[in-house]
């Protein structure tokens, strides 16, 4: 948690999941619904995916993540986003990170990269990457700067980014669909067609991944954690959590 707080939070889905989970972890709420509601009163417009699973790990009756790896077979973008100079298509490639390690990229030499046009209706990128734990899927548009073949330089513009933990994907799931509000790094709204969405085709493996590290949820209990640590005084307690006033004592302010 400390390492996350010291890093550059994205300000959207990942940060919101962290804050909502902290509310449940400290017993401010017993389920993720009110936690997300409180967060949206402070920062409206954040759409979380899949908050009902990721945050419930920290709730009173948590969902325990499974340890089965999954294979990301492909990623589909539809309709085709407009990132090239002509605003009629893109030249995409995909990077996949498992933890902090990039395990796959479809980037190639510029001339070998397929350019998709709006008329094609969708972008399909085969992947075949097996992942476990925290996963980041990023898709970029590759463009060549002005110049001759030997002088041209490649620049990459991020089209979107998806973050999830494999343990919260329900067993038997074969596709994950994300609408534009559920994607991160979509910083140029005019380049995305209406109803833009992304589909990951996945396959969850049948056996658990063997690891030497014990998952943090195996031997840790939160029953003695007091929700008053989230607030400096009773006046800071949100109206939707009135029962907190009867829990423990308030920490003293630091002078």
C-alpha positions in Angstrom: 0.0 0.0 0.0 2.8 2.4 0.9 4.6 1.7 -2.3 1.4 2.4 -4.3 0.8 5.7 -2.5 4.3 6.8 -3.2 3.9 6.1 -6.9 2.0 8.1 -9.5 -1.6 6.9 -9.2 -3.7 7.1 -12.3 -6.5 9.1 -10.7 -9.1 6.8 -12.2 -9.9 3.1 -12.0 -6.8 1.8 -10.2 -6.7 4.6 -7.7 -10.4 4.3 -7.1 -10.2 0.6 -6.5 -7.4 1.2 -3.9 -9.4 3.8 -2.0 -12.7 1.9 -2.1 -10.9 -1.3 -0.9 -9.3 0.7 2.0 -12.8 1.8 3.1 -13.9 -1.9 3.3 -10.5 -3.1 4.7 -10.9 -0.7 7.7 -14.6 -1.7 8.2 -16.0 1.7 7.3 -18.4 -0.3 5.1 -19.2 -4.0 4.9 -19.6 -4.2 1.2 -18.3 -2.3 -1.9 -21.5 -0.5 -2.9 -21.4 2.3 -0.3 -17.6 2.5 -0.6 -17.9 3.3 -4.3 -20.8 5.6 -3.6 -18.7 7.7 -1.1 -15.8 7.9 -3.6 -18.1 9.1 -6.3 -19.4 11.9 -4.1 -15.8 13.2 -3.8 -14.7 12.5 -7.4 -17.8 12.0 -9.7 -17.6 10.2 -13.0 -15.2 7.4 -12.1 -16.2 4.1 -13.6 -14.6 1.0 -12.0 -14.1 -2.4 -13.5 -14.5 -4.9 -11.9 -14.9 -3.1 -8.6 -17.6 -5.5 -7.3 -14.9 -8.2 -7.2 -11.7 -6.4 -6.5 -13.1 -4.4 -3.6 -15.0 -7.4 -2.2 -11.7 -9.0 -1.3 -11.4 -6.4 1.5 -15.1 -6.6 2.6 -16.4 -8.4 5.7 -17.1 -11.5 3.7 -14.4 -11.3 1.1 -14.1 -13.0 -2.2 -10.8 -14.8 -2.2 -8.8 -14.5 -5.5 -8.1 -17.8 -7.2 -4.6 -18.8 -8.3 -5.3 -20.0 -11.8 -3.3 -18.3 -14.6 -5.2 -17.3 -17.7 -4.3 -17.0 -21.4 -5.1 -13.8 -23.3 -5.9 -15.1 -26.7 -6.6 -11.8 -28.5 -7.7 -8.2 -28.1 -10.4 -6.7 -30.4 -11.0 -2.9 -30.8 -14.3 -1.9 -32.3 -15.0 0.3 -34.2 -11.5 1.2 -35.5 -10.1 4.3 -33.6 -8.7 7.2 -35.7 -5.1 7.8 -34.7 -3.4 8.3 -38.1 -2.8 11.6 -39.8 -5.7 11.0 -42.1 -8.0 10.3 -39.2 -9.3 7.1 -40.9 -7.6 4.4 -39.0 -4.6 3.3 -36.9 -1.4 1.1 -36.9 -1.8 -0.7 -33.5 0.4 -2.9 -31.4 -0.1 -4.4 -28.0 2.1 -4.7 -24.9 1.3 -7.0 -22.0 2.8 -6.7 -18.5 2.5 -9.4 -15.9 3.5 -7.7 -12.6 6.3 -5.4 -13.6 7.6 -7.6 -16.5 6.7 -7.1 -20.1 6.0 -10.6 -21.3 4.7 -9.8 -24.8 4.7 -7.1 -27.5 3.4 -7.3 -31.0 5.5 -4.3 -32.1 7.5 -4.8 -35.3 9.2 -2.7 -37.9 7.0 0.0 -39.2 6.6 -1.4 -42.7 5.5 -4.8 -41.3 2.8 -3.3 -39.1 -0.7 -3.6 -40.5 -2.7 -0.4 -40.8 -6.4 -0.8 -40.0 -8.9 1.5 -41.7 -12.4 2.6 -40.4 -14.0 0.6 -43.2 -12.8 -2.7 -41.7 -15.0 -2.2 -38.7 -12.6 -3.6 -36.1 -9.0 -4.3 -35.1 -8.1 -7.9 -34.1 -4.7 -8.5 -32.6 -3.8 -12.2 -31.8 -1.8 -12.5 -28.5 -1.5 -15.9 -26.8 0.0 -14.6 -23.6 -0.4 -16.5 -20.3 -0.5 -14.3 -17.3 -1.0 -14.5 -13.5 -1.6 -11.8 -10.9 -1.6 -8.1 -11.8 -1.9 -7.6 -15.5 -1.6 -4.5 -17.7 -2.8 -4.6 -21.3 -1.8 -1.5 -23.4 -2.4 -0.8 -27.0 -0.5 1.9 -28.9 -0.6 3.5 -32.4 2.7 3.5 -34.2 3.4 6.5 -36.4 6.4 7.5 -38.5 7.7 11.1 -38.4 8.3 13.0 -41.6 11.6 12.1 -43.3 13.2 9.6 -45.6 13.2 5.9 -44.8 16.5 6.1 -43.1 15.8 9.3 -41.3 12.2 8.6 -40.1 11.7 8.1 -36.4 8.9 6.0 -34.8 6.7 7.5 -32.1 4.0 5.7 -30.2 0.7 7.1 -29.0 -1.2 5.2 -26.4 -4.8 4.2 -27.4 -5.9 2.7 -24.1 -4.8 0.7 -21.1 -6.5 -2.0 -19.1 -5.5 -3.2 -15.6 -6.8 -6.2 -13.7 -5.9 -9.1 -11.4 -6.4 -12.6 -12.8 -7.6 -13.9 -9.5 -10.8 -11.8 -9.7 -11.8 -13.1 -13.1 -14.7 -15.6 -12.5 -13.9 -19.2 -13.5 -15.4 -20.1 -16.8 -15.1 -16.5 -18.2 -14.1 -16.5 -21.9 -14.4 -12.8 -22.8 -13.9 -9.5 -21.0 -15.6 -6.4 -22.5 -14.6 -2.8 -21.7 -16.5 0.2 -22.8 -14.6 3.5 -23.3 -15.4 4.9 -19.8 -13.9 1.7 -18.4 -10.5 2.2 -20.2 -7.6 4.3 -19.0 -5.3 6.5 -21.0 -8.0 7.6 -23.5 -6.8 11.2 -23.6 -8.1 12.2 -27.1 -11.9 11.8 -27.1 -12.2 12.9 -30.7 -10.2 9.9 -31.9 -12.7 7.3 -30.6 -15.9 6.4 -32.5 -19.2 6.2 -30.8 -19.8 2.9 -29.0 -16.0 2.2 -28.9 -15.2 -0.9 -26.9 -12.5 -3.5 -26.3 -12.9 -7.2 -26.0 -10.3 -9.6 -24.5 -10.7 -13.2 -25.5 -9.3 -15.3 -22.6 -9.1 -18.9 -21.3 -8.6 -19.6 -17.6 -6.4 -22.6 -17.0 -7.7 -25.5 -14.9 -4.8 -25.9 -12.4 -3.4 -23.4 -9.9 -0.1 -21.8 -10.3 2.5 -23.1 -7.9 4.3 -20.3 -6.1 6.8 -20.1 -3.2 5.2 -17.0 -1.8 2.1 -17.2 0.5 -0.7 -14.9 -0.7 -1.2 -12.0 1.7 -4.9 -13.0 2.3 -4.0 -16.4 3.6 -2.9 -15.5 7.1 -4.1 -12.0 7.7 -7.1 -10.8 9.6 -8.7 -7.4 9.7 -11.2 -7.9 12.5 -9.3 -5.7 15.0 -8.9 -2.7 12.6 -10.8 0.4 13.6 -12.4 2.5 10.9 -11.8 5.7 12.9 -8.2 5.7 11.6 -9.6 7.0 8.3 -10.8 10.3 9.8 -9.3 13.0 12.0 -12.5 13.8 13.8 -16.2 12.8 14.0 -17.1 15.8 11.8 -15.2 14.2 8.9 -17.4 11.1 8.9 -19.7 10.9 5.8 -23.5 10.8 6.5 -23.7 7.3 4.9 -21.6 5.8 7.7 -23.4 7.0 10.9 -22.6 3.9 12.9 -19.0 4.7 13.1 -19.5 7.1 16.0 -19.9 4.2 18.3 -16.7 2.4 17.2 -13.7 3.0 19.4 -12.1 6.4 20.2 -11.0 9.1 17.8 -7.3 9.6 17.2 -5.8 12.8 18.5 -4.8 15.5 16.0 -1.1 16.0 15.6 0.0 19.5 16.7 
